[in-house]
Amino acid sequence: MKALTIAYVALIRLVRDRSNIFFVFILPIAIIVLIGAQFGGGFAAKLGVVVESGAGELGDSLAQSLAMSEDVEVLMFDSEGAAVDAVERGNAQAAVVIPADYDTSIRNGEPVTVGFYSRPDNQVFQTVVQSAVADQSAVIRAARFAVDNQGAVFDEALVIASNNSDGVTGIAVEATTIGESALPPDIGQFDLGASSQLVLFMFLTGLTGSAAIIETRRLGVASRMLSTPTTAGTVVGGEGLGRFAVVMVQGLYILFATLLLFQVNWGNPLGAALVMIAFGAVCAGAAMLMGTLLRNDEQAAGVGVILGIGLAALGGCMIPLEFFSDTMQKVAHITPHAWALDAFAVLVRDDGTVADILPELAVLTVYAAVVITIAGFRLRRSMSTV
Amino acid sequence: MRAATLIASKDLKLRVRDRSAFIVGIIAPLGLAFIFNLVLGGIAEGDFVPVFSITNLDQGTVGEGFVSVLDEIDAGGVIDVAERPGSLEAAEQLAEDGTVAAAIVIPAGFSEAVQSGGESSVVVVTNSDSPTSGEIARSIAAGFVAEIRTAQLAVETAAISAGGALTPAEIGRVAEAASAGLPQVISVGSFETVKRELDLATFFAASMSVFFLFFTVSFGVNGLLEERQQGTLNRLLGAPIRSMSIVAGKALVSFVLGIVSMTILIVASSLLLGSNWGNPIGVGALVVAGVVAATGLMMVVAAFAKTPEQAGNLMAILAVGLGMLGGIFFPTGLGTGLLSYLAYVSPHRWFLLGMTDLAAGDAVSSIIPAVGGLLAFAAVGWGIAIAKFRSTGIAL
């Protein structure tokens, strides 16, 4: 009971500290929104397209045919300069400029050049543009051929060619995709960021919150608690529970906020709850351990940020684990983050149940048990020292 | 001025003894840059050259023609035709394994189908982990098929234009003319642009350095609030020095901490991570402008905050918020949306833009906009802070 009271105080302190409103409640959601806005379309290649004014109907239709593909995202730019700048800075893989005289030149049978801009290390998108151009120019080239070869009138030949263009051939491309995709196409816009930010922030908030344990010692609160008829075990248990409560508030907040705001899919609810509890216990243990190892709250904030962000990056919270090399995947699984993310991936992408995530849960539980045991032991010894 | 330097040297001594400035100013940025580099180093570098396989089961000239088109693109270094499996099954296996991003198969009887107007399809099997490469493979196949379709359409259009009066022999001649080459109408003119992007080792060193710079300089200006809380500020004000000297002293601490930590980070990241910071004069200008801007923005917080804790929290929020917006952790300013313009509200963004221009090998003068942007933040920050200090004094 006393342990619960100590834990409750930890929660009160979390909410009373006004900067936490930003770091615990606003920042994670802002990041998920930003990531969703930037990468929500998946990691599709981006093709900058400029349709100069006057490029006409044919220019628009070329731009549309470039935008047809699911795997190439078209970004429209107002000027050649802006599009080229985007290519130079890597914001787009390539850019296409459809010139102002595009429509008139083609209709007059004059040759026209579509500008294609790419960096020396990424020239392959020219094939995409050439394919779209080949498709569009089929009718025009057929008509011009009829003019050259049979002396036909261009406008009449154009009508004939376009009337016949659909039924002309049985030759096609048959495209299939095989293999299990690392990132399924039906993944929601905010799904990718949500679970990784949940894991990142639970750990980060846990660690930066370890300053509270240091404060408890420095201000003599711990000594005073110990002078009451309260055992050291109860105080340590209460502090641990307090860290756990703080971490879970962070986790549950992100879970429900993303669920309600962005309809993020978290998979099997019981499974998600168990992953959060197991990972939350790891975070609480890590926070307790840090609280015993460092001397002042400024150090705790600094070290907390390094470890919180560093381990998260290593564990796959910044770039999905699927993109890691084989060696780095192994290294990543030193962190509890990677195991938690694996568990969420099974729950969300494979519609897994609790049975499917037992290995991940087991690893996280062992992690938690080890860290909490060490931390509890140290905390008990250091409680009354400053 | 002597008073300012005296105050600054006292504060600097304090910061050297208190290890937190080292953690925030040097260890954190260097450590995180190292981790990011480690995690991402193997992922995004190198030229993008999709790997394909080609299987030609066709006996005729059309299939051969397609293979030679692929080989030509391969010779240009744009794609890599790495495998030539002998059957559809073998090709599919390669794509499934991920040995190739896409397997292209020309079926048996393809040429005949083309020549007789029959039906046939170029098969493209792509691996789902390589959507972009798959799209390239589909495009190349589609481009080739479009060429065939165009030839067929040309013959048909020519025949109809002639009023359907052509004999089979004449049609054969038209077809020959069509296969010899169709008039080109639209060509694609290819231009190479420069690469205006930092390599990962440099990007993370630069982004982490400027991100933590804002925390590092906050130690200096926050000293003002600490003196106020400890009551030593009133004693300083009682001394025969101008109050602005005290502010200048604190700003000097920020400036020295910022410049020193950035210099250490630049040298250390160059040696340890292989970061390439570019022209020293340009980098120097960016660093000085960045430190002045960071100090100015943090001074605004110091001017309005009531306690050092409150100031510390607000400074952290400002540093994290602006850093995030400026593309420290993941790229912002992409595309043409509102968010892409919002990124310019961040000094971090201007710093990184300047770094990028230097890395592209532009003249040192190319960083003038970036330095100007940073100095604008500095001017706004310092302007507001000084106005506030002038109107209410620094003691509160």
HADDOCK unambig.tbl for C-alpha pairs under 7 A between the chains (distance, minus, plus):
assign (segid A and resid 19 and name CA) (segid B and resid 313 and name CA) 5.55 0.50 0.50
assign (segid A and resid 19 and name CA) (segid B and resid 314 and name CA) 6.98 0.50 0.50
assign (segid A and resid 44 and name CA) (segid B and resid 132 and name CA) 6.76 0.50 0.50
assign (segid A and resid 45 and name CA) (segid B and resid 132 and name CA) 6.29 0.50 0.50
assign (segid A and resid 71 and name CA) (segid B and resid 131 and name CA) 5.95 0.50 0.50
assign (segid A and resid 71 and name CA) (segid B and resid 132 and name CA) 5.89 0.50 0.50
assign (segid A and resid 71 and name CA) (segid B and resid 135 and name CA) 6.34 0.50 0.50
assign (segid A and resid 75 and name CA) (segid B and resid 335 and name CA) 6.38 0.50 0.50
assign (segid A and resid 88 and name CA) (segid B and resid 193 and name CA) 6.20 0.50 0.50
assign (segid A and resid 88 and name CA) (segid B and resid 194 and name CA) 5.77 0.50 0.50
assign (segid A and resid 88 and name CA) (segid B and resid 195 and name CA) 4.87 0.50 0.50
assign (segid A and resid 88 and name CA) (segid B and resid 196 and name CA) 4.68 0.50 0.50
assign (segid A and resid 88 and name CA) (segid B and resid 197 and name CA) 7.00 0.50 0.50
assign (segid A and resid 89 and name CA) (segid B and resid 195 and name CA) 6.62 0.50 0.50
assign (segid A and resid 89 and name CA) (segid B and resid 196 and name CA) 4.60 0.50 0.50
assign (segid A and resid 89 and name CA) (segid B and resid 197 and name CA) 5.07 0.50 0.50
assign (segid A and resid 90 and name CA) (segid B and resid 197 and name CA) 6.37 0.50 0.50
assign (segid A and resid 91 and name CA) (segid B and resid 334 and name CA) 5.63 0.50 0.50
assign (segid A and resid 91 and name CA) (segid B and resid 335 and name CA) 7.00 0.50 0.50
assign (segid A and resid 106 and name CA) (segid B and resid 185 and name CA) 6.86 0.50 0.50
assign (segid A and resid 110 and name CA) (segid B and resid 185 and name CA) 6.86 0.50 0.50
assign (segid A and resid 111 and name CA) (segid B and resid 185 and name CA) 4.70 0.50 0.50
assign (segid A and resid 111 and name CA) (segid B and resid 186 and name CA) 5.89 0.50 0.50
assign (segid A and resid 112 and name CA) (segid B and resid 185 and name CA) 6.33 0.50 0.50
assign (segid A and resid 112 and name CA) (segid B and resid 186 and name CA) 5.05 0.50 0.50
assign (segid A and resid 112 and name CA) (segid B and resid 187 and name CA) 6.36 0.50 0.50
assign (segid A and resid 113 and name CA) (segid B and resid 186 and name CA) 5.65 0.50 0.50
assign (segid A and resid 113 and name CA) (segid B and resid 187 and name CA) 4.78 0.50 0.50
assign (segid A and resid 113 and name CA) (segid B and resid 188 and name CA) 5.49 0.50 0.50
assign (segid A and resid 113 and name CA) (segid B and resid 189 and name CA) 5.91 0.50 0.50
assign (segid A and resid 114 and name CA) (segid B and resid 187 and name CA) 6.19 0.50 0.50
assign (segid A and resid 114 and name CA) (segid B and resid 188 and name CA) 4.83 0.50 0.50
assign (segid A and resid 114 and name CA) (segid B and resid 189 and name CA) 5.88 0.50 0.50
assign (segid A and resid 115 and name CA) (segid B and resid 188 and name CA) 6.01 0.50 0.50
assign (segid A and resid 115 and name CA) (segid B and resid 189 and name CA) 4.96 0.50 0.50
assign (segid A and resid 115 and name CA) (segid B and resid 190 and name CA) 6.20 0.50 0.50
assign (segid A and resid 116 and name CA) (segid B and resid 188 and name CA) 6.44 0.50 0.50
assign (segid A and resid 116 and name CA) (segid B and resid 189 and name CA) 5.78 0.50 0.50
assign (segid A and resid 116 and name CA) (segid B and resid 190 and name CA) 4.72 0.50 0.50
assign (segid A and resid 116 and name CA) (segid B and resid 191 and name CA) 5.94 0.50 0.50
assign (segid A and resid 117 and name CA) (segid B and resid 190 and name CA) 6.03 0.50 0.50
assign (segid A and resid 117 and name CA) (segid B and resid 191 and name CA) 4.85 0.50 0.50
assign (segid A and resid 117 and name CA) (segid B and resid 192 and name CA) 5.79 0.50 0.50
assign (segid A and resid 117 and name CA) (segid B and resid 193 and name CA) 6.38 0.50 0.50
assign (segid A and resid 118 and name CA) (segid B and resid 191 and name CA) 6.56 0.50 0.50
assign (segid A and resid 118 and name CA) (segid B and resid 192 and name CA) 5.31 0.50 0.50
assign (segid A and resid 118 and name CA) (segid B and resid 193 and name CA) 5.75 0.50 0.50
assign (segid A and resid 119 and name CA) (segid B and resid 192 and name CA) 5.43 0.50 0.50
assign (segid A and resid 119 and name CA) (segid B and resid 193 and name CA) 4.98 0.50 0.50
assign (segid A and resid 119 and name CA) (segid B and resid 194 and name CA) 6.07 0.50 0.50
assign (segid A and resid 119 and name CA) (segid B and resid 195 and name CA) 6.08 0.50 0.50
assign (segid A and resid 120 and name CA) (segid B and resid 192 and name CA) 6.16 0.50 0.50
assign (segid A and resid 121 and name CA) (segid B and resid 47 and name CA) 4.46 0.50 0.50
assign (segid A and resid 121 and name CA) (segid B and resid 48 and name CA) 6.27 0.50 0.50
assign (segid A and resid 122 and name CA) (segid B and resid 47 and name CA) 6.06 0.50 0.50
assign (segid A and resid 122 and name CA) (segid B and resid 48 and name CA) 5.35 0.50 0.50
assign (segid A and resid 123 and name CA) (segid B and resid 78 and name CA) 6.22 0.50 0.50
assign (segid A and resid 124 and name CA) (segid B and resid 78 and name CA) 5.29 0.50 0.50
assign (segid A and resid 124 and name CA) (segid B and resid 79 and name CA) 6.95 0.50 0.50
assign (segid A and resid 125 and name CA) (segid B and resid 136 and name CA) 6.94 0.50 0.50
assign (segid A and resid 127 and name CA) (segid B and resid 136 and name CA) 6.50 0.50 0.50
assign (segid A and resid 127 and name CA) (segid B and resid 139 and name CA) 6.18 0.50 0.50
assign (segid A and resid 127 and name CA) (segid B and resid 140 and name CA) 5.92 0.50 0.50
assign (segid A and resid 128 and name CA) (segid B and resid 136 and name CA) 6.11 0.50 0.50
assign (segid A and resid 128 and name CA) (segid B and resid 139 and name CA) 5.12 0.50 0.50
assign (segid A and resid 130 and name CA) (segid B and resid 143 and name CA) 6.76 0.50 0.50
assign (segid A and resid 130 and name CA) (segid B and resid 188 and name CA) 6.79 0.50 0.50
assign (segid A and resid 131 and name CA) (segid B and resid 139 and name CA) 5.48 0.50 0.50
assign (segid A and resid 131 and name CA) (segid B and resid 140 and name CA) 6.48 0.50 0.50
assign (segid A and resid 131 and name CA) (segid B and resid 142 and name CA) 6.12 0.50 0.50
assign (segid A and resid 131 and name CA) (segid B and resid 143 and name CA) 4.06 0.50 0.50
assign (segid A and resid 133 and name CA) (segid B and resid 186 and name CA) 6.98 0.50 0.50
assign (segid A and resid 134 and name CA) (segid B and resid 143 and name CA) 5.92 0.50 0.50
assign (segid A and resid 134 and name CA) (segid B and resid 146 and name CA) 5.93 0.50 0.50
assign (segid A and resid 134 and name CA) (segid B and resid 147 and name CA) 6.70 0.50 0.50
assign (segid A and resid 135 and name CA) (segid B and resid 146 and name CA) 5.51 0.50 0.50
assign (segid A and resid 137 and name CA) (segid B and resid 185 and name CA) 6.96 0.50 0.50
assign (segid A and resid 137 and name CA) (segid B and resid 186 and name CA) 6.83 0.50 0.50
assign (segid A and resid 138 and name CA) (segid B and resid 146 and name CA) 6.94 0.50 0.50
assign (segid A and resid 138 and name CA) (segid B and resid 150 and name CA) 4.70 0.50 0.50
assign (segid A and resid 139 and name CA) (segid B and resid 150 and name CA) 6.97 0.50 0.50
assign (segid A and resid 141 and name CA) (segid B and resid 182 and name CA) 6.70 0.50 0.50
assign (segid A and resid 141 and name CA) (segid B and resid 183 and name CA) 6.08 0.50 0.50
assign (segid A and resid 141 and name CA) (segid B and resid 184 and name CA) 6.83 0.50 0.50
assign (segid A and resid 141 and name CA) (segid B and resid 185 and name CA) 6.46 0.50 0.50
assign (segid A and resid 142 and name CA) (segid B and resid 150 and name CA) 6.10 0.50 0.50
assign (segid A and resid 142 and name CA) (segid B and resid 153 and name CA) 5.79 0.50 0.50
assign (segid A and resid 142 and name CA) (segid B and resid 154 and name CA) 3.78 0.50 0.50
assign (segid A and resid 142 and name CA) (segid B and resid 157 and name CA) 6.49 0.50 0.50
assign (segid A and resid 143 and name CA) (segid B and resid 154 and name CA) 6.60 0.50 0.50
assign (segid A and resid 143 and name CA) (segid B and resid 157 and name CA) 6.60 0.50 0.50
assign (segid A and resid 144 and name CA) (segid B and resid 183 and name CA) 6.88 0.50 0.50
assign (segid A and resid 145 and name CA) (segid B and resid 154 and name CA) 6.02 0.50 0.50
assign (segid A and resid 145 and name CA) (segid B and resid 182 and name CA) 6.39 0.50 0.50
assign (segid A and resid 145 and name CA) (segid B and resid 183 and name CA) 6.48 0.50 0.50
assign (segid A and resid 146 and name CA) (segid B and resid 154 and name CA) 6.50 0.50 0.50
assign (segid A and resid 146 and name CA) (segid B and resid 157 and name CA) 6.09 0.50 0.50
assign (segid A and resid 146 and name CA) (segid B and resid 158 and name CA) 4.23 0.50 0.50
assign (segid A and resid 146 and name CA) (segid B and resid 161 and name CA) 6.90 0.50 0.50
assign (segid A and resid 150 and name CA) (segid B and resid 158 and name CA) 6.12 0.50 0.50
assign (segid A and resid 150 and name CA) (segid B and resid 162 and name CA) 6.43 0.50 0.50
assign (segid A and resid 152 and name CA) (segid B and resid 161 and name CA) 5.95 0.50 0.50
assign (segid A and resid 157 and name CA) (segid B and resid 157 and name CA) 6.53 0.50 0.50
assign (segid A and resid 157 and name CA) (segid B and resid 161 and name CA) 6.39 0.50 0.50
assign (segid A and resid 160 and name CA) (segid B and resid 157 and name CA) 6.07 0.50 0.50
assign (segid A and resid 161 and name CA) (segid B and resid 153 and name CA) 6.61 0.50 0.50
assign (segid A and resid 161 and name CA) (segid B and resid 157 and name CA) 5.42 0.50 0.50
assign (segid A and resid 165 and name CA) (segid B and resid 153 and name CA) 6.44 0.50 0.50
assign (segid A and resid 168 and name CA) (segid B and resid 149 and name CA) 6.99 0.50 0.50
assign (segid A and resid 168 and name CA) (segid B and resid 152 and name CA) 6.77 0.50 0.50
assign (segid A and resid 168 and name CA) (segid B and resid 153 and name CA) 6.05 0.50 0.50
assign (segid A and resid 169 and name CA) (segid B and resid 117 and name CA) 6.23 0.50 0.50
assign (segid A and resid 169 and name CA) (segid B and resid 149 and name CA) 6.28 0.50 0.50
assign (segid A and resid 170 and name CA) (segid B and resid 117 and name CA) 6.78 0.50 0.50
assign (segid A and resid 170 and name CA) (segid B and resid 118 and name CA) 5.83 0.50 0.50
assign (segid A and resid 170 and name CA) (segid B and resid 119 and name CA) 4.11 0.50 0.50
assign (segid A and resid 170 and name CA) (segid B and resid 120 and name CA) 6.26 0.50 0.50
assign (segid A and resid 171 and name CA) (segid B and resid 114 and name CA) 6.89 0.50 0.50
assign (segid A and resid 171 and name CA) (segid B and resid 119 and name CA) 5.48 0.50 0.50
assign (segid A and resid 171 and name CA) (segid B and resid 120 and name CA) 5.07 0.50 0.50
assign (segid A and resid 171 and name CA) (segid B and resid 121 and name CA) 5.51 0.50 0.50
assign (segid A and resid 171 and name CA) (segid B and resid 145 and name CA) 6.72 0.50 0.50
assign (segid A and resid 172 and name CA) (segid B and resid 120 and name CA) 6.56 0.50 0.50
assign (segid A and resid 172 and name CA) (segid B and resid 121 and name CA) 4.64 0.50 0.50
assign (segid A and resid 172 and name CA) (segid B and resid 122 and name CA) 6.39 0.50 0.50
assign (segid A and resid 172 and name CA) (segid B and resid 145 and name CA) 6.35 0.50 0.50
assign (segid A and resid 173 and name CA) (segid B and resid 121 and name CA) 5.04 0.50 0.50
assign (segid A and resid 173 and name CA) (segid B and resid 122 and name CA) 4.78 0.50 0.50
assign (segid A and resid 173 and name CA) (segid B and resid 123 and name CA) 6.00 0.50 0.50
assign (segid A and resid 173 and name CA) (segid B and resid 141 and name CA) 6.62 0.50 0.50
assign (segid A and resid 173 and name CA) (segid B and resid 142 and name CA) 6.25 0.50 0.50
assign (segid A and resid 174 and name CA) (segid B and resid 121 and name CA) 5.75 0.50 0.50
assign (segid A and resid 174 and name CA) (segid B and resid 122 and name CA) 5.94 0.50 0.50
assign (segid A and resid 174 and name CA) (segid B and resid 123 and name CA) 4.78 0.50 0.50
assign (segid A and resid 174 and name CA) (segid B and resid 124 and name CA) 6.08 0.50 0.50
assign (segid A and resid 175 and name CA) (segid B and resid 123 and name CA) 5.92 0.50 0.50
assign (segid A and resid 175 and name CA) (segid B and resid 124 and name CA) 4.67 0.50 0.50
assign (segid A and resid 175 and name CA) (segid B and resid 125 and name CA) 5.88 0.50 0.50
assign (segid A and resid 176 and name CA) (segid B and resid 124 and name CA) 6.34 0.50 0.50
assign (segid A and resid 176 and name CA) (segid B and resid 125 and name CA) 4.94 0.50 0.50
assign (segid A and resid 176 and name CA) (segid B and resid 126 and name CA) 6.27 0.50 0.50
assign (segid A and resid 177 and name CA) (segid B and resid 125 and name CA) 5.58 0.50 0.50
assign (segid A and resid 177 and name CA) (segid B and resid 126 and name CA) 4.66 0.50 0.50
assign (segid A and resid 177 and name CA) (segid B and resid 127 and name CA) 5.65 0.50 0.50
assign (segid A and resid 177 and name CA) (segid B and resid 128 and name CA) 5.70 0.50 0.50
assign (segid A and resid 178 and name CA) (segid B and resid 96 and name CA) 5.85 0.50 0.50
assign (segid A and resid 178 and name CA) (segid B and resid 125 and name CA) 7.00 0.50 0.50
assign (segid A and resid 178 and name CA) (segid B and resid 126 and name CA) 6.23 0.50 0.50
assign (segid A and resid 178 and name CA) (segid B and resid 127 and name CA) 5.27 0.50 0.50
assign (segid A and resid 178 and name CA) (segid B and resid 128 and name CA) 5.80 0.50 0.50
assign (segid A and resid 179 and name CA) (segid B and resid 96 and name CA) 5.26 0.50 0.50
assign (segid A and resid 179 and name CA) (segid B and resid 127 and name CA) 5.76 0.50 0.50
assign (segid A and resid 179 and name CA) (segid B and resid 128 and name CA) 5.60 0.50 0.50
assign (segid A and resid 180 and name CA) (segid B and resid 128 and name CA) 6.35 0.50 0.50
assign (segid A and resid 181 and name CA) (segid B and resid 128 and name CA) 4.91 0.50 0.50
assign (segid A and resid 181 and name CA) (segid B and resid 129 and name CA) 5.06 0.50 0.50
assign (segid A and resid 182 and name CA) (segid B and resid 129 and name CA) 6.02 0.50 0.50
assign (segid A and resid 298 and name CA) (segid B and resid 20 and name CA) 6.23 0.50 0.50
assign (segid A and resid 299 and name CA) (segid B and resid 20 and name CA) 5.48 0.50 0.50
assign (segid A and resid 302 and name CA) (segid B and resid 23 and name CA) 6.30 0.50 0.50
assign (segid A and resid 302 and name CA) (segid B and resid 24 and name CA) 5.78 0.50 0.50
assign (segid A and resid 306 and name CA) (segid B and resid 28 and name CA) 5.52 0.50 0.50
assign (segid A and resid 306 and name CA) (segid B and resid 32 and name CA) 6.62 0.50 0.50
assign (segid A and resid 310 and name CA) (segid B and resid 32 and name CA) 5.69 0.50 0.50
assign (segid A and resid 310 and name CA) (segid B and resid 35 and name CA) 6.28 0.50 0.50
assign (segid A and resid 313 and name CA) (segid B and resid 36 and name CA) 6.59 0.50 0.50
assign (segid A and resid 314 and name CA) (segid B and resid 35 and name CA) 6.77 0.50 0.50
assign (segid A and resid 314 and name CA) (segid B and resid 39 and name CA) 6.07 0.50 0.50
assign (segid A and resid 323 and name CA) (segid B and resid 43 and name CA) 6.75 0.50 0.50
assign (segid A and resid 324 and name CA) (segid B and resid 43 and name CA) 6.71 0.50 0.50
assign (segid A and resid 325 and name CA) (segid B and resid 42 and name CA) 6.75 0.50 0.50
assign (segid A and resid 328 and name CA) (segid B and resid 39 and name CA) 6.76 0.50 0.50
